[in-house]
Amino acid sequence: MPGQVVLALQGGGALGAYQVGVYQAMHEAGVEPDWVIGTSIGAINGAIIAGNEPRYRMDRLRQFWHRMEQNALGFSAMPRALANAVTVGQGIPAFFEPNLSSWWNPDARVGVEHASFYQTTPLRTTLDTLVDFDYINARHTRLTVGAVNARNGDMRYFDSRTEALNASHVMASGALPPAFPAVRIDGQPYWDGGIYSNTPIEAVLDDEPRRSSVIFSVQVWNPDGSEPQSMLQVLDKHKEIQYASRASNIEQQRKLHRLRHVIRQLTLHLSDEAAMTPEVRELAAWGCGTTMHVLSLKAPRVGNEDHTKDIDFSAAGIRARWHAGYEDTKRFIEMRPWDREIDPIEGIAIHELPQR
């Protein structure tokens, strides 16, 4: 690989099964990430990957998703609509359970850590069982999770490169209001980072110091360009647009990276004497020669999905999304797009899978 391998994972509840398929294909090809960065369910999947030795990762991921599936359904043949109703009414015992006080009196001033329709204490037990945070904090694989401050709306990325992480950081990244309560870290309450930025690839491209990278950008929300024709389709499209990757943000990153490359190329035309002056050295520091290959993996629609698909923990739904992620990533790895030459001025190459 021409640089570090980065796995960037969006938030999206049950849609995160697609991410497991992506990692499985990488794992089987011997492509382990140097850095996993995620939001919400992406943070949970990411913590399980980064928080275990490679030989244990798939087993731990299977355990997590088995708990989500079985605990949500009770039996594997339950129809999706009924499975969703069970999830809404009873929660998932290994993940979240109803917070009845908020259901009966949503106006009760219970504090930000209790103001939610569900409480996520079971998730802490699940994470502590499946994730070795000592392994993460030993910095074998870098883990970054995104959360937003519930006081002021500031986005923050908690990063194992600079601080010790624990279950609270991962839970904060998945604390989607009003369903889940804020998680307090260092005295500040944090919610799911997806309500601010659900696609953490921007944080990778802004990282300091930048390193050449092959970035598996896994997008579980995928607006397909069709026009919604019904109220259910409108609700679905609204979610897709709200949580999808922003093409404009990626394009802005491409322009910034191009400018960094332009600065670097310009400095190569200076005389040695001019290049060594303090003023020029300071300006040249804005330049960059890194190459970023972004592999854009977009989860396809599975069956007759609607706006409740992110709580579709049915066996069929998990299995279909997992398989789709696995097949898409196998195709990308076989293509090896990171071997292609990039214009030295550009620096960022975005690779898409060809249509079947």
Disulfide bonds with the S-S distance in Angstrom:
none
